[in-house]
Amino acid sequence: MEIRMDGRKALITGGSLGLGRAMAARFVEAGAEVAIASRRAAVLDEAKAEILAQTKGRVETYPCDVADPQQIEELYRRANADLGQIDILVNNAGTSAAGKFEEITDEEWQADLDLKLFAAIRLSRLAFPAMKRRRWGRIINVLNAHAKAPAPNSAPTAVSRAAGMALTKVLAGEGAPHNVLVNALCTGLIVTDQWLQRQMRDHSGQTFEQFTADVGKRVPIGRMGEAEEFANAACFLASDAGSYITGTAINVDGGLSPVV
C-alpha cells in the first residue's frame, strides 16, 4: 500500500533529530509540506538539508523552546502563515527524564510537564479550531511505553506521558465528530541520538553497534527499532489511510510493553 499525503501541511516538534527528523523525512517523501521545530537552529538546518538531499519537497524550520508558551504561540503563527494551514500536528518534543521519586524536585517536575504535557496542550489548542472548521485534522502525541506501564524510577517522564495519553483520549472524543483524529504512538527502545549520547557517556568501551545490539536483547523481537519504522506508523496515522483510527495509543516497541 502506497501512503500519500499530497497537499497536507504538517508541524512536528522535536523535529531536528531522531524520531522527529525521521517522521519529517517520511512525511515529505509522501508528499506533505513539513514544518519542523526544535531549540537549535543549526541542527534544524542540518535536518532540512539531509531531508531535501533524500527527496524533493518543502521543509520549513523554526527554532523554538516548546516549554515557553510565548514561543509556542509564535511558532504556530509563523508555521501556519508560511504553510497556509496546519493539517497535521505531531507533538514529539521531549527527553527521557527519570529518577527516584523522593529526589525529584518541584522544578524538575514542572520542567518535564511544561516540555511534554503543556506543550502538547498549548499546540493542540491552537491547531484544533481550524482543523474542526475544515473537517480534517490529525494530531499525534508521541509518548513511550511507560505511559501505559510505568516502572519504578521512571518519573517524571512516566507521569507526563501518562497524562499525554489521557489528553489524547479527551481530544479524540471531542475531535471525532469533526473528522479530527487524535492518536498516540508509544515508543519502546528505538535507535536515536539519545541512545548514542548514553552510549558515549556510560559505555565508552563498546561501539554503538555493540551497545544497541546488547540493548536490543531486552526486546521480544530481538533488536532495537529504527526511527524509520516509527515514522512509518506515524505516516499511516497522519494520512487518509488511517481514517478510521482515533483515540488509540499504539505501541511501536517490538513487543516490549506488557500492556497492549
C-alpha atoms as a printed R data frame, in Angstrom:
    type eleno elety resid chain resno       x      y      z
1   ATOM     1    CA   MET     A     1   0.000  0.000  0.000
2   ATOM     2    CA   GLU     A     2   1.428  3.347 -1.029
3   ATOM     3    CA   ILE     A     3   0.623  6.035  1.524
4   ATOM     4    CA   ARG     A     4   0.353  9.557  0.120
5   ATOM     5    CA   MET     A     5  -0.046 12.893  1.919
6   ATOM     6    CA   ASP     A     6  -0.058 15.239 -1.068
7   ATOM     7    CA   GLY     A     7  -1.261 18.715 -0.196
8   ATOM     8    CA   ARG     A     8  -1.136 18.148  3.569
9   ATOM     9    CA   LYS     A     9   0.748 20.515  5.863
10  ATOM    10    CA   ALA     A    10   2.415 19.143  8.993
11  ATOM    11    CA   LEU     A    11   4.058 20.660 12.058
12  ATOM    12    CA   ILE     A    12   6.434 18.409 14.011
13  ATOM    13    CA   THR     A    13   8.037 19.449 17.292
14  ATOM    14    CA   GLY     A    14  11.347 17.928 18.274
15  ATOM    15    CA   GLY     A    15  11.861 17.668 14.540
16  ATOM    16    CA   SER     A    16  15.604 18.142 14.190
17  ATOM    17    CA   LEU     A    17  16.829 14.744 15.386
18  ATOM    18    CA   GLY     A    18  15.769 11.161 15.997
19  ATOM    19    CA   LEU     A    19  12.113 10.310 15.655
20  ATOM    20    CA   GLY     A    20  11.140 13.852 14.667
21  ATOM    21    CA   ARG     A    21  13.604 14.001 11.809
22  ATOM    22    CA   ALA     A    22  12.579 10.537 10.618
23  ATOM    23    CA   MET     A    23   8.887 11.486 10.646
24  ATOM    24    CA   ALA     A    24   9.605 14.712  8.791
25  ATOM    25    CA   ALA     A    25  11.532 12.836  6.109
26  ATOM    26    CA   ARG     A    26   8.793 10.227  5.735
27  ATOM    27    CA   PHE     A    27   6.057 12.867  5.518
28  ATOM    28    CA   VAL     A    28   7.947 14.820  2.847
29  ATOM    29    CA   GLU     A    29   8.571 11.604  0.918
30  ATOM    30    CA   ALA     A    30   4.807 11.011  0.994
31  ATOM    31    CA   GLY     A    31   4.118 14.458 -0.462
32  ATOM    32    CA   ALA     A    32   3.432 16.618  2.602
33  ATOM    33    CA   GLU     A    33   4.883 20.046  3.304
34  ATOM    34    CA   VAL     A    34   6.535 19.985  6.720
35  ATOM    35    CA   ALA     A    35   7.486 22.494  9.405
36  ATOM    36    CA   ILE     A    36   9.976 21.235 11.985
37  ATOM    37    CA   ALA     A    37  10.711 22.914 15.299
38  ATOM    38    CA   SER     A    38  13.363 22.444 17.952
39  ATOM    39    CA   ARG     A    39  15.578 24.624 20.098
40  ATOM    40    CA   ARG     A    40  18.774 24.658 17.993
41  ATOM    41    CA   ALA     A    41  18.707 26.454 14.652
42  ATOM    42    CA   ALA     A    42  21.907 24.840 13.381
43  ATOM    43    CA   VAL     A    43  20.608 21.312 13.958
44  ATOM    44    CA   LEU     A    44  17.320 22.228 12.281
45  ATOM    45    CA   ASP     A    45  19.256 23.425  9.236
46  ATOM    46    CA   GLU     A    46  21.177 20.135  9.155
47  ATOM    47    CA   ALA     A    47  17.931 18.181  9.315
48  ATOM    48    CA   LYS     A    48  16.391 20.213  6.496
49  ATOM    49    CA   ALA     A    49  19.452 19.717  4.284
50  ATOM    50    CA   GLU     A    50  19.507 15.974  4.956
51  ATOM    51    CA   ILE     A    51  15.808 15.553  4.200
52  ATOM    52    CA   LEU     A    52  15.927 17.568  0.989
53  ATOM    53    CA   ALA     A    53  19.016 15.662 -0.139
54  ATOM    54    CA   GLN     A    54  16.947 12.477  0.009
55  ATOM    55    CA   THR     A    55  13.678 13.666 -1.506
56  ATOM    56    CA   LYS     A    56  12.171 16.711 -3.185
57  ATOM    57    CA   GLY     A    57   9.676 18.705 -1.183
58  ATOM    58    CA   ARG     A    58   9.267 21.561  1.252
59  ATOM    59    CA   VAL     A    59  10.696 21.780  4.757
60  ATOM    60    CA   GLU     A    60  10.496 24.917  6.893
61  ATOM    61    CA   THR     A    61  12.439 25.286 10.145
62  ATOM    62    CA   TYR     A    62  11.555 27.154 13.337
63  ATOM    63    CA   PRO     A    63  13.823 27.465 16.382
64  ATOM    64    CA   CYS     A    64  11.538 27.167 19.396
65  ATOM    65    CA   ASP     A    65  11.603 26.088 23.023
66  ATOM    66    CA   VAL     A    66   8.182 24.483 23.367
67  ATOM    67    CA   ALA     A    67   8.356 24.773 27.147
68  ATOM    68    CA   ASP     A    68   7.811 28.521 26.658
69  ATOM    69    CA   PRO     A    69   4.143 29.463 25.989
70  ATOM    70    CA   GLN     A    70   5.046 32.642 24.085
71  ATOM    71    CA   GLN     A    71   7.435 30.794 21.804
72  ATOM    72    CA   ILE     A    72   4.738 28.196 21.118
73  ATOM    73    CA   GLU     A    73   2.309 30.888 20.002
74  ATOM    74    CA   GLU     A    74   4.947 32.438 17.737
75  ATOM    75    CA   LEU     A    75   5.853 29.023 16.304
76  ATOM    76    CA   TYR     A    76   2.268 28.221 15.416
77  ATOM    77    CA   ARG     A    77   1.611 31.687 13.996
78  ATOM    78    CA   ARG     A    78   4.665 31.553 11.719
79  ATOM    79    CA   ALA     A    79   4.228 27.943 10.594
80  ATOM    80    CA   ASN     A    80   0.536 28.437  9.897
81  ATOM    81    CA   ALA     A    81   1.247 31.608  7.908
82  ATOM    82    CA   ASP     A    82   4.088 30.040  5.917
83  ATOM    83    CA   LEU     A    83   2.326 26.774  5.076
84  ATOM    84    CA   GLY     A    84  -1.165 28.251  4.785
85  ATOM    85    CA   GLN     A    85  -2.665 25.869  7.342
86  ATOM    86    CA   ILE     A    86  -1.678 23.057  9.694
87  ATOM    87    CA   ASP     A    87  -3.431 19.784  8.891
88  ATOM    88    CA   ILE     A    88  -1.214 17.518 10.975
89  ATOM    89    CA   LEU     A    89   0.340 18.244 14.361
90  ATOM    90    CA   VAL     A    90   2.910 15.869 15.841
91  ATOM    91    CA   ASN     A    91   3.726 16.611 19.482
92  ATOM    92    CA   ASN     A    92   7.102 14.918 19.670
93  ATOM    93    CA   ALA     A    93   9.367 17.160 21.759
94  ATOM    94    CA   GLY     A    94  10.760 15.579 24.889
95  ATOM    95    CA   THR     A    95  13.684 13.934 26.628
96  ATOM    96    CA   SER     A    96  13.861 10.911 28.905
97  ATOM    97    CA   ALA     A    97  13.989 12.327 32.431
98  ATOM    98    CA   ALA     A    98  13.853  9.677 35.142
99  ATOM    99    CA   GLY     A    99  14.916  9.286 38.737
100 ATOM   100    CA   LYS     A   100  13.938  8.268 42.232
101 ATOM   101    CA   PHE     A   101  10.624  9.823 43.215
102 ATOM   102    CA   GLU     A   102  11.854 11.277 46.516
103 ATOM   103    CA   GLU     A   103  14.742 13.029 44.777
104 ATOM   104    CA   ILE     A   104  12.761 14.773 42.023
105 ATOM   105    CA   THR     A   105  12.322 18.466 42.791
106 ATOM   106    CA   ASP     A   106   9.319 20.652 42.051
107 ATOM   107    CA   GLU     A   107  11.401 22.432 39.434
108 ATOM   108    CA   GLU     A   108  12.189 19.161 37.675
109 ATOM   109    CA   TRP     A   109   8.531 18.121 37.750
110 ATOM   110    CA   GLN     A   110   7.435 21.445 36.286
111 ATOM   111    CA   ALA     A   111  10.092 21.419 33.577
112 ATOM   112    CA   ASP     A   112   9.030 17.940 32.460
113 ATOM   113    CA   LEU     A   113   5.336 18.793 32.439
114 ATOM   114    CA   ASP     A   114   5.983 22.019 30.518
115 ATOM   115    CA   LEU     A   115   8.055 20.221 27.870
116 ATOM   116    CA   LYS     A   116   5.943 17.127 27.358
117 ATOM   117    CA   LEU     A   117   2.395 17.803 28.511
118 ATOM   118    CA   PHE     A   118   1.747 21.531 28.369
119 ATOM   119    CA   ALA     A   119   3.486 21.915 25.008
120 ATOM   120    CA   ALA     A   120   1.059 19.350 23.561
121 ATOM   121    CA   ILE     A   121  -1.890 21.040 25.263
122 ATOM   122    CA   ARG     A   122  -0.959 24.500 24.002
123 ATOM   123    CA   LEU     A   123  -0.187 23.494 20.407
124 ATOM   124    CA   SER     A   124  -3.283 21.296 20.144
125 ATOM   125    CA   ARG     A   125  -5.419 24.158 21.460
126 ATOM   126    CA   LEU     A   126  -4.033 26.390 18.700
127 ATOM   127    CA   ALA     A   127  -4.467 23.829 15.911
128 ATOM   128    CA   PHE     A   128  -7.820 22.311 16.920
129 ATOM   129    CA   PRO     A   129 -10.264 25.072 15.870
130 ATOM   130    CA   ALA     A   130  -9.068 25.323 12.259
131 ATOM   131    CA   MET     A   131  -8.926 21.551 11.894
132 ATOM   132    CA   LYS     A   132 -12.533 21.339 13.057
133 ATOM   133    CA   ARG     A   133 -13.639 24.069 10.629
134 ATOM   134    CA   ARG     A   134 -12.006 22.266  7.701
135 ATOM   135    CA   ARG     A   135 -13.330 18.926  8.951
136 ATOM   136    CA   TRP     A   136  -9.935 17.318  8.554
137 ATOM   137    CA   GLY     A   137  -7.112 17.076 11.043
138 ATOM   138    CA   ARG     A   138  -4.615 14.732 12.621
139 ATOM   139    CA   ILE     A   139  -2.869 15.069 15.967
140 ATOM   140    CA   ILE     A   140  -0.260 12.517 17.007
141 ATOM   141    CA   ASN     A   141   1.166 12.576 20.518
142 ATOM   142    CA   VAL     A   142   4.483 10.761 20.842
143 ATOM   143    CA   LEU     A   143   4.615  9.002 24.221
144 ATOM   144    CA   ASN     A   144   6.519  5.970 25.493
145 ATOM   145    CA   ALA     A   145   5.762  2.549 26.911
146 ATOM   146    CA   HIS     A   146   5.831  3.901 30.478
147 ATOM   147    CA   ALA     A   147   2.641  5.844 29.706
148 ATOM   148    CA   LYS     A   148   0.818  2.509 29.992
149 ATOM   149    CA   ALA     A   149   3.112  0.548 32.306
150 ATOM   150    CA   PRO     A   150   5.158  2.918 34.499
151 ATOM   151    CA   ALA     A   151   8.143  1.315 36.173
152 ATOM   152    CA   PRO     A   152   9.901  2.278 39.408
153 ATOM   153    CA   ASN     A   153  12.264  5.214 38.987
154 ATOM   154    CA   SER     A   154  10.550  6.285 35.734
155 ATOM   155    CA   ALA     A   155   9.171  9.617 36.969
156 ATOM   156    CA   PRO     A   156   8.738 12.352 35.959
157 ATOM   157    CA   THR     A   157   8.585 11.116 32.348
158 ATOM   158    CA   ALA     A   158   6.174  8.245 33.036
159 ATOM   159    CA   VAL     A   159   3.706 10.590 34.722
160 ATOM   160    CA   SER     A   160   3.930 13.243 31.999
161 ATOM   161    CA   ARG     A   161   3.457 10.606 29.314
162 ATOM   162    CA   ALA     A   162   0.503  9.000 31.105
163 ATOM   163    CA   ALA     A   163  -1.139 12.423 31.217
164 ATOM   164    CA   GLY     A   164  -0.428 12.739 27.493
165 ATOM   165    CA   MET     A   165  -2.326  9.514 26.885
166 ATOM   166    CA   ALA     A   166  -5.330 10.889 28.768
167 ATOM   167    CA   LEU     A   167  -5.074 14.101 26.744
168 ATOM   168    CA   THR     A   168  -5.091 12.008 23.564
169 ATOM   169    CA   LYS     A   169  -8.348 10.317 24.540
170 ATOM   170    CA   VAL     A   170 -10.047 13.594 25.521
171 ATOM   171    CA   LEU     A   171  -9.082 15.293 22.257
172 ATOM   172    CA   ALA     A   172 -10.093 12.240 20.220
173 ATOM   173    CA   GLY     A   173 -13.577 12.297 21.695
174 ATOM   174    CA   GLU     A   174 -14.040 15.988 21.025
175 ATOM   175    CA   GLY     A   175 -12.474 15.877 17.564
176 ATOM   176    CA   ALA     A   176 -14.193 12.769 16.187
177 ATOM   177    CA   PRO     A   177 -17.475 14.471 15.160
178 ATOM   178    CA   HIS     A   178 -15.382 16.916 13.105
179 ATOM   179    CA   ASN     A   179 -13.060 14.334 11.476
180 ATOM   180    CA   VAL     A   180 -10.151 15.449 13.643
181 ATOM   181    CA   LEU     A   181  -8.400 12.230 14.610
182 ATOM   182    CA   VAL     A   182  -6.091 12.098 17.605
183 ATOM   183    CA   ASN     A   183  -3.813  9.193 18.480
184 ATOM   184    CA   ALA     A   184  -0.689  8.422 20.445
185 ATOM   185    CA   LEU     A   185   2.350  6.379 19.486
186 ATOM   186    CA   CYS     A   186   4.206  4.782 22.386
187 ATOM   187    CA   THR     A   187   7.897  4.255 21.748
188 ATOM   188    CA   GLY     A   188   9.989  1.444 23.065
189 ATOM   189    CA   LEU     A   189  13.728  1.014 22.515
190 ATOM   190    CA   ILE     A   190  14.429  2.810 19.251
191 ATOM   191    CA   VAL     A   191  17.841  3.842 17.958
192 ATOM   192    CA   THR     A   192  18.117  7.629 18.193
193 ATOM   193    CA   ASP     A   193  20.712 10.239 19.101
194 ATOM   194    CA   GLN     A   194  19.654  9.986 22.757
195 ATOM   195    CA   TRP     A   195  20.913  6.398 22.828
196 ATOM   196    CA   LEU     A   196  24.141  7.481 21.131
197 ATOM   197    CA   GLN     A   197  24.686 10.053 23.864
198 ATOM   198    CA   ARG     A   198  24.009  7.418 26.538
199 ATOM   199    CA   GLN     A   199  26.470  5.007 24.953
200 ATOM   200    CA   MET     A   200  29.190  7.662 24.754
201 ATOM   201    CA   ARG     A   201  28.579  8.634 28.375
202 ATOM   202    CA   ASP     A   202  28.183  5.260 30.039
203 ATOM   203    CA   HIS     A   203  29.530  2.578 27.709
204 ATOM   204    CA   SER     A   204  32.590  4.080 26.048
205 ATOM   205    CA   GLY     A   205  34.259  0.660 25.756
206 ATOM   206    CA   GLN     A   206  31.674 -0.530 23.208
207 ATOM   207    CA   THR     A   207  30.945  0.532 19.682
208 ATOM   208    CA   PHE     A   208  27.482  1.956 19.147
209 ATOM   209    CA   GLU     A   209  26.545 -1.150 17.168
210 ATOM   210    CA   GLN     A   210  27.614 -3.418 20.045
211 ATOM   211    CA   PHE     A   211  25.753 -1.251 22.534
212 ATOM   212    CA   THR     A   212  22.471 -1.226 20.595
213 ATOM   213    CA   ALA     A   213  22.736 -4.972 19.948
214 ATOM   214    CA   ASP     A   214  23.022 -5.578 23.700
215 ATOM   215    CA   VAL     A   215  20.110 -3.247 24.472
216 ATOM   216    CA   GLY     A   216  18.035 -4.942 21.782
217 ATOM   217    CA   LYS     A   217  18.263 -8.264 23.619
218 ATOM   218    CA   ARG     A   218  15.658 -6.909 26.064
219 ATOM   219    CA   VAL     A   219  13.069 -6.690 23.262
220 ATOM   220    CA   PRO     A   220  10.950 -9.725 22.319
221 ATOM   221    CA   ILE     A   221  11.580 -9.110 18.637
222 ATOM   222    CA   GLY     A   222  15.320 -9.316 19.378
223 ATOM   223    CA   ARG     A   223  16.547 -5.870 18.394
224 ATOM   224    CA   MET     A   224  16.086 -2.151 18.885
225 ATOM   225    CA   GLY     A   225  13.760 -0.407 16.465
226 ATOM   226    CA   GLU     A   226  14.765  2.066 13.780
227 ATOM   227    CA   ALA     A   227  13.432  5.616 13.682
228 ATOM   228    CA   GLU     A   228  12.190  4.988 10.155
229 ATOM   229    CA   GLU     A   229   9.977  2.150 11.391
230 ATOM   230    CA   PHE     A   230   8.385  4.513 13.890
231 ATOM   231    CA   ALA     A   231   7.965  7.123 11.156
232 ATOM   232    CA   ASN     A   232   6.076  4.630  9.001
233 ATOM   233    CA   ALA     A   233   3.473  4.192 11.751
234 ATOM   234    CA   ALA     A   234   3.130  7.960 12.129
235 ATOM   235    CA   CYS     A   235   2.751  8.420  8.373
236 ATOM   236    CA   PHE     A   236  -0.066  5.878  8.267
237 ATOM   237    CA   LEU     A   237  -1.962  7.596 11.098
238 ATOM   238    CA   ALA     A   238  -1.447 11.050  9.582
239 ATOM   239    CA   SER     A   239  -2.731 10.037  6.157
240 ATOM   240    CA   ASP     A   240  -6.147  9.177  4.775
241 ATOM   241    CA   ALA     A   241  -5.176  5.518  5.157
242 ATOM   242    CA   GLY     A   242  -5.752  5.873  8.897
243 ATOM   243    CA   SER     A   243  -9.152  7.493  8.509
244 ATOM   244    CA   TYR     A   244 -10.994  5.222 10.978
245 ATOM   245    CA   ILE     A   245  -8.452  5.209 13.795
246 ATOM   246    CA   THR     A   246  -8.760  7.673 16.670
247 ATOM   247    CA   GLY     A   247  -8.391  7.630 20.442
248 ATOM   248    CA   THR     A   248  -5.759  4.899 20.423
249 ATOM   249    CA   ALA     A   249  -2.286  4.585 21.925
250 ATOM   250    CA   ILE     A   250  -0.313  2.245 19.690
251 ATOM   251    CA   ASN     A   251   2.847  0.531 20.918
252 ATOM   252    CA   VAL     A   252   5.731  0.782 18.437
253 ATOM   253    CA   ASP     A   253   8.099 -1.227 20.575
254 ATOM   254    CA   GLY     A   254   8.789 -4.694 19.174
255 ATOM   255    CA   GLY     A   255   6.534 -6.276 21.803
256 ATOM   256    CA   LEU     A   256   8.343 -4.741 24.799
257 ATOM   257    CA   SER     A   257   5.330 -3.285 26.625
258 ATOM   258    CA   PRO     A   258   3.429 -5.687 28.902
259 ATOM   259    CA   VAL     A   259   0.262 -3.690 28.182
260 ATOM   260    CA   VAL     A   260  -1.496 -3.763 24.800
